[in-house]
Amino acid sequence: MHLHDATSEFLAATRHEYGYSEHTLRAYARDLQSLVAFASEGEASVAASMRLDALTLDLLRDWLWAEQQRGLAPTTIARRVATAKSFGKWLEHRGLVPGNPASRLRAPQAPRTLPRVLGNEQIARIMERAAQRAAHGTPQQIRDHAILELLYATAMRVSELCTLRRSGLDLLERTVRVRGKGNRDRVVPFGAPAARALDDYLERGRPSLLAASDGMIDAAEVFLGSDGTPLTTQAVYRLVARELEQEPGGGPRGPHTFRHTAATHLLDGGADLRVVQELLGHASLSSTQVYTHVSTERLAESYRQAHPRA
């Protein structure tokens, strides 16, 4: 079997058998396309280099070195390593290679940076602006208000928000059933402001957006685009970026900022780390612990600004 054919079969398996998210599938595809392109270069003929037995530890190391020389970030290189390991494990399991050629690869140590976190006043300003636009605005503005409130209230990922279904929304109990990574479901509560914004959207905004499809679409998703089709993650990114451009502070301007902010505010308010882990849908507690560092850093910054002998 050739390397290109093996990567195609692996991607098909990850999609249909393992239940990985679309984001993970796209990342795997990009990484393996890069690997196949690298393997087809060099002094050897393309036909020889594309054979599966050409996939060796040395080839993988040369590929990663070339990727580093291209200036890719350590986090990207680490993901390339993870993809190669998963692919190699699949090849070994299928009996296509005698052993996992990527088993001895080591990912670079990526510098750990603290995520961007908005202050309470910033969140209040963002929500107030969105509420004012929604009060007498378009169906899109009513929808955007509900999106911003729900992102902050639940700390869900943007992919989870865009695939959220009407059947998973319970306005009476103020809970939402979220399907996260690995197709794992969790139930997340939300508060009164998000409930009011959602109720307004479902009553005034969503029907108008759905009508734009001229009855051709009966979308199960909660949030719809202007044409009545399910809202894309890119549209949510643009919405959040516009809001964050109006707020002081640097750093990322994507929807994940609301997730980071909600998690940090919960911990600042005394929430248990395990509860926050469950809310975020983290499989490992270590993924959640970064927010304790954020809280500590915020405390230290307040101390340095306020204490006369800091």
C-alpha positions in Angstrom: 0.0 0.0 0.0 1.2 3.5 -0.8 1.5 6.2 1.9 -1.2 8.4 0.2 -3.7 5.5 0.2 -3.0 4.7 3.8 -3.5 8.2 5.0 -6.9 8.3 3.1 -8.0 5.1 4.8 -6.9 6.4 8.2 -8.8 9.7 7.8 -11.9 7.7 6.8 -11.5 5.5 9.9 -11.2 8.5 12.2 -14.3 10.1 10.7 -16.6 7.0 10.7 -15.2 4.8 13.5 -13.7 7.0 16.2 -16.2 9.9 16.3 -13.6 12.7 16.2 -14.7 16.3 15.9 -14.5 18.1 12.5 -11.8 20.3 13.9 -9.6 17.3 14.8 -10.3 15.7 11.4 -9.3 18.9 9.6 -6.1 19.0 11.7 -5.2 15.4 10.9 -5.8 15.9 7.2 -3.5 19.0 7.1 -0.8 17.2 9.0 -0.9 14.1 6.8 -1.0 16.1 3.6 2.2 17.8 4.8 3.8 14.4 5.5 2.8 12.9 2.1 4.1 16.0 0.3 7.5 15.8 2.2 7.8 12.1 1.5 7.4 12.7 -2.2 10.4 15.0 -2.3 14.1 14.3 -2.2 16.4 12.2 -4.3 14.4 9.0 -4.4 11.8 8.6 -7.0 8.2 9.6 -6.1 7.0 6.0 -6.5 9.6 4.6 -4.1 9.2 7.4 -1.5 5.4 7.0 -1.5 5.6 3.3 -0.5 4.4 2.6 3.0 7.7 1.0 4.0 9.4 4.4 3.4 7.6 5.7 6.5 10.5 5.4 9.0 11.5 7.2 12.1 14.2 9.0 10.2 11.7 10.2 7.6 9.4 11.5 10.3 12.2 13.3 12.1 13.4 14.9 8.9 9.8 16.0 8.2 9.4 17.6 11.6 12.8 19.3 11.3 11.8 20.8 7.9 8.5 21.9 9.5 10.4 23.6 12.3 12.7 25.3 9.8 9.6 26.7 8.1 8.9 28.6 11.3 5.9 26.6 12.5 4.9 27.2 16.1 5.9 24.6 18.8 2.2 23.9 19.3 1.8 23.0 15.7 4.8 20.8 15.7 3.5 19.1 18.8 0.2 18.4 17.0 2.1 17.0 14.0 3.8 14.6 16.4 0.5 13.6 17.9 -1.0 13.0 14.4 2.0 10.9 13.3 1.8 8.8 16.5 -1.9 8.2 15.9 -1.4 7.3 12.3 1.5 5.0 13.1 -0.5 3.3 15.8 -3.3 2.7 13.3 -0.9 1.3 10.8 0.5 -1.1 13.3 -2.9 -2.2 14.5 -4.0 -2.9 10.9 -0.8 -5.0 10.4 0.4 -2.7 7.6 3.7 -2.0 9.3 5.7 -4.2 11.8 5.7 -1.5 14.5 4.7 2.1 15.0 7.4 4.2 13.3 6.4 7.3 15.3 6.6 5.7 18.7 9.9 7.3 19.5 9.0 10.8 18.3 9.2 13.5 21.0 7.1 16.7 20.8 8.9 20.0 21.6 8.1 21.7 24.8 5.6 24.4 23.9 5.8 27.6 26.1 2.7 27.7 28.3 1.0 31.1 28.0 -1.9 32.2 30.0 -5.2 32.6 28.1 -6.8 36.0 27.7 -9.4 36.7 30.3 -11.9 39.6 30.2 -12.9 41.5 33.3 -16.4 41.6 34.8 -16.9 45.2 33.6 -15.8 44.2 30.0 -18.3 41.3 30.0 -21.0 43.7 31.2 -20.2 46.2 28.5 -20.3 43.6 25.7 -23.6 42.2 26.9 -25.1 45.6 27.3 -24.1 46.6 23.7 -25.5 43.3 22.4 -28.8 43.7 24.3 -29.3 47.3 23.0 -28.8 46.2 19.4 -31.2 43.3 19.9 -34.0 45.3 21.5 -35.1 46.8 18.2 -32.7 45.2 15.8 -32.6 42.6 13.1 -33.0 38.8 13.6 -29.2 38.5 13.3 -28.7 41.0 16.1 -31.2 39.2 18.3 -29.3 35.9 17.5 -25.9 37.5 18.2 -27.1 38.6 21.6 -28.2 35.1 22.5 -24.8 33.7 21.2 -22.7 36.0 23.4 -24.8 35.3 26.5 -24.7 31.6 26.0 -20.9 31.4 25.2 -20.2 33.2 28.5 -22.9 31.4 30.5 -21.9 27.9 29.5 -18.2 28.2 28.5 -18.9 25.9 25.6 -16.6 25.6 22.6 -17.6 27.4 19.3 -18.0 24.0 17.6 -20.4 22.9 20.3 -22.4 26.1 20.0 -22.8 25.7 16.2 -24.0 22.1 16.5 -26.3 22.7 19.4 -29.7 21.3 18.7 -33.2 22.5 19.7 -33.8 19.2 21.4 -30.9 19.7 23.7 -32.1 23.1 25.0 -34.3 23.3 28.1 -35.3 26.9 28.9 -37.5 25.8 31.8 -34.6 24.1 33.6 -32.0 26.4 32.1 -29.8 23.6 30.9 -28.3 22.7 27.6 -27.1 19.3 26.4 -23.7 19.8 24.7 -21.9 17.2 22.5 -18.2 17.8 23.0 -15.0 16.1 21.9 -15.1 12.4 21.3 -18.9 12.6 21.0 -19.2 12.9 24.8 -22.4 14.6 26.0 -22.7 16.8 29.0 -25.4 18.9 30.5 -24.5 22.5 31.3 -26.6 25.0 33.2 -27.0 28.7 32.3 -28.4 31.7 34.1 -31.4 34.1 33.7 -29.7 36.6 31.3 -28.8 33.8 28.8 -32.3 32.3 29.2 -34.0 35.7 28.4 -31.8 36.2 25.3 -32.4 32.7 24.1 -36.2 33.0 24.6 -36.2 36.3 22.7 -34.1 34.7 19.8 -36.4 31.6 19.6 -39.5 33.8 19.5 -38.4 36.7 17.4 -35.1 35.9 15.7 -35.0 32.3 14.7 -38.3 32.1 12.9 -37.4 35.0 10.6 -34.0 33.4 9.8 -35.7 30.1 9.1 -38.2 31.7 6.8 -35.3 33.0 4.7 -34.9 29.4 3.3 -38.4 29.5 1.8 -39.3 26.4 3.6 -36.5 24.4 2.0 -34.7 23.8 5.3 -35.9 22.5 8.6 -32.7 22.9 10.6 -32.4 21.1 13.9 -29.6 23.4 15.1 -30.5 26.3 17.4 -28.4 29.0 15.7 -29.0 29.8 12.0 -27.4 32.0 9.5 -29.1 34.6 7.3 -30.1 32.0 4.8 -31.7 29.7 7.3 -28.8 27.2 7.3 -26.9 26.2 10.5 -24.5 29.0 11.6 -20.8 28.5 10.8 -18.0 28.7 13.3 -16.4 31.4 11.1 -19.5 33.6 11.6 -19.2 33.3 15.4 -15.5 34.1 15.2 -16.3 37.3 13.3 -19.0 38.3 15.8 -16.7 37.8 18.8 -13.8 39.5 17.1 -15.9 42.6 16.5 -16.9 42.8 20.1 -13.4 42.2 21.5 -11.9 44.9 19.2 -13.9 47.4 21.2 -12.4 46.3 24.5 -8.9 47.1 25.9 -6.3 44.5 26.1 -4.3 42.3 23.7 -4.4 38.7 22.9 -6.8 36.3 21.0 -10.1 37.7 19.8 -11.9 34.4 19.2 -14.8 32.7 21.0 -12.4 30.7 23.2 -11.8 34.0 25.1 -15.4 33.7 26.5 -14.7 30.1 27.5 -11.4 31.1 29.3 -13.2 34.0 30.9 -16.1 32.0 32.2 -13.9 29.3 33.6 -11.7 31.9 35.4 -14.6 33.8 36.8 -16.1 30.6 38.2 -12.9 29.7 40.0 -12.6 33.3 41.2 -16.1 33.0 42.6 -15.2 29.8 44.5 -16.3 27.0 42.2 -14.7 23.7 42.7 -12.1 22.7 40.1 -13.8 19.4 39.5 -17.1 21.2 38.8 -15.4 23.5 36.3 -13.8 20.5 34.7 -17.2 18.9 34.2 -18.6 22.2 32.9 -15.9 22.6 30.3 -16.0 18.9 29.2 -12.3 18.3 29.9 -11.3 14.7 30.0 -8.2 15.5 32.2 -8.1 17.7 35.2 -4.7 19.1 34.1 -6.4 20.8 31.2 -8.6 22.7 33.7 -5.8 23.6 36.1 -4.5 26.3 33.7 -7.3 28.5 35.0 -6.1 28.2 38.6 -2.8 29.8 37.2 -4.9 32.5 35.6 -6.6 33.3 38.9 -3.3 33.3 40.7 -1.8 35.6 38.1 -4.7 38.0 38.4 -4.4 38.0 42.2 -0.6 38.8 41.8 -1.3 41.6 39.4 -3.9 43.2 41.7 -1.4 42.9 44.6 1.4 44.5 42.6 -0.9 47.4 41.7 -2.5 47.9 45.1 0.1 47.1 47.7 2.5 50.0 48.6 5.4 47.6 49.1 4.8 45.2 46.3 
